[in-house]
Amino acid sequence: MRKNYIHYALILLFFSFSSLHGQDFLVKGKIVDALTGSPIEAATIYAETLRDSTLITYTITNSDGVFALEGRTAYKKARLAFSSNGFTPQIREVTLEPVMEIGTIKMEERVQELDGIDLVGERVPITVKKDTLEFNADSFKTRPDATVEDVLKKLPGLEVASDGTITVNGKEVNQVLVNGQVFFSTDPKVATKSLSKDVISKIQITDTKTKEQEFIGESGNGETKTINLTLKEDKNKGYMGRLSGGYGTDDRYQANGLLNYFNDTERISVLGSSNNINNPGFSFDEIYEMVGNSRGGGVNFNRNGSFSIGNMSFGFGEGIVTSSTIGGSYANQDKGKYKVDGNYFYAYSDSYNDERTSRENILPDGSFFTDTESSFVGGTISNQAAANLEFDVDKTTRITIQPNFSVNNTNSSNLENTVSTDEDGNLINDNSSLQVTDGFQRNFGNRLEIMKRLDSLGKYVRVYFNNDNRVSDSETSLNSERNIYGDDPSQVLLDQRTLVDNSNDNYELGGSYRQPLNKELYLDFRYSYEKNEQQNQRTVSDFDELTGQYVYNMELSSDFDFKVNKHVPEVGVGSNGKKLRFNLRARLERNRLQNEDFIQGTSFSKDYSNLLLSSYANYDLGNNKRMSFNYRSQLQVPSINQMQPVPNVSNPLNIIQGNPNLDPQINHNFYLNFNNYNWRERTGIFFWANLGIDEDRIVSSTTTDEDFIRTTTYQNVKGNYNGAMGINYSKQIKKDSLYTLKFTLRPNASINKQVGFTNGAQLESNSFAIRPSAGLLFNYKEMLEIEPEYTLAVNATRYNLDNVEDVDFTTHNLSFKLTSYWPENMVWGNDITYSYNGNLGAGFDKDAIFWNMSLGVQMFKKKATLKVLAYDLLNQNINTRRTTGQDFIQDFQGTALRRYFMGSLTIKFDSFGGSGAPQQRGGRFRRL
């Protein structure tokens, strides 16, 4: 037996060594239009093997039609193919040489679609259209059981982070569609982690568009990207599904399932999941799907705990979450007539979290310290439904309706103990409290939009109506004991009940009109009216020991009606040129705030008028280079909680009261970026910078008395800003079908200034951080994948007070992921992370090694995987962090999911049929 293994290893080593000694080749030439002689930009040239049409390498032409196809292969001959949108494809069989000049290739305009030519087009690895980059999924080799996420990692210019976040040359993908329609949710991970690569034909990448831009045929602004997955014709009828279940130590468990039914344009999907490992349950990764959330990854995860999809929440944000959900999704369309999709989810979750914080509170003449320990448990039951309905009344008119509805029931209990000491360690005060809350929320929203094109030059009109109606009720019981020590000791006992009935109704009516000035330049006129009304009844009762009953507390109760009316006229000018696209808008926001409190007998009204500007510009530099600039100013009106002058004593150590004299906050945001991808060199570079300046920022203003009891209100202040800049560089190297190597370098830096007030003095903190990061993705013959990444962060915070020490610290984060698919049908995965935080206080763990390992066996032609997983193998997972502000430095540690072992079984099943033509290799070509 041992000899057989040695023999097999020698054979594998021989073929690997032979492949490594393939030859380099370079093919140069130019592609032009046969009729006009003009160069064809973004034409695709690719080389494939004669034996099985495996892709060797590819490139595209530049603005002059010139190309240089460079690669390395062990084969002496290859097939060269030349393709461009709207032209007849051509091929040539060649003997590869180190340098080959093939001259000018003349391509004829495609007059008629031929079956044979279509078959060639199906193999084109990349097609560059007007505003769409299209990849052929079959041209990029992956393991047989790969998901869409696996093939995305192979595409040039695309990066998939460990949490599933996708970027295209630095721009984040904010939605993934299937056949142009939403798949359960716009969250990209739901589709990329659950759909098999085998059913995907094309992967199309475009700039994300608004409904308005989709209708008028305008390109997106380029700030975010959309991926559309088109199904293969023979996969458009049938069903596919996956089931997974596992059980482990400490009673850890997980179960999930997904079923998709396709019938041409119609799709019906059902999913369900249940687990107690902080997992959304929608991932079917063959290696790591039983891994709970420990570092903030997953579907819209909050930090180290809860996660959400749309308005549906799982957990409360920290700790360990047990969740169950079931949902369904439906989509259908008839081009030119209608497009509909909708979904419904039911979810239940509960979570618990024990945490402790150590906080230094900065005062103008010193500091004091608070240490808090808390224990939290809570649960949520959620129902959520949403739909998108588009109807084309005729070729020029579209009606869109987007309703959404959710109902949530929540309950929570939080036990907290806080101790305050002075700089010498003397006990000043303490507080123990138990707060129990039951809540109910109901939300209904809808958007109705009617758009009509008035001519073929770009003139159109649009009207819309939005409503958002929310109800939120809660009942809270608070028991606390506050003790003050020192020369004048005292004790305050609190047994209090609070009932809150809150409703918030928001309505918006608006319209826009576009007047083209020529083929590129246009004027926009917009107007919107928005009405918001918030009614809140807050009834507070204190327990009276003499009567044994709860007595109404009028001072802390409120019954107010808060109204905001907003008028926004807007005018803009823009251009949709081939090279330059820009838009400059000016809008006048007129807000009127009115508040009346029927219990306290107080009322106030405020009027604000603010002129705000916004603009963006995108300039196409050619050869896939683009530069863009964005500026936006936004108005943030004070909330009723920031303005209502009624004390909130839910925390007896920090009493909060609003300020009715607040002005609105204006945020100025600047964004600049440049990106370029060199298809020949497989290198991409993306530079970005942003700056945010807050005018009249609303900040807390705290007064601390001699017993360290704080009273907090709000006021406006100038001087707050934040900024960041960074570079993202990537390089991909592919050698035949032997290996793929992708290297990324992501250095960035940030600055932040926070201004606040304590005891009448202005406190400032200036923070600066540098975070270089480097990553590598190496894949060898789809048998071994290695993915190391290292991030260093150097942080510095400076305060304007002489009595406060500056804060300087360094963090390290080193991750290493190794996945092996050898020997055949065996899958071994390792995900290791080392983290170090050099500035946590005494008593907090500064570093840890987090290691997940799995070993799986694929059975029944890879339709099933039997697996054993070890989570946090070294039992070192920690949940610690340090945060700083203008008046505090705080260390935190909370409950973390710790080591467990789990065994699981995953089953995949599918059945497809229908009228789709079977896949073929070859066909009729036009030869040179």
Disulfide bonds with the S-S distance in Angstrom:
none
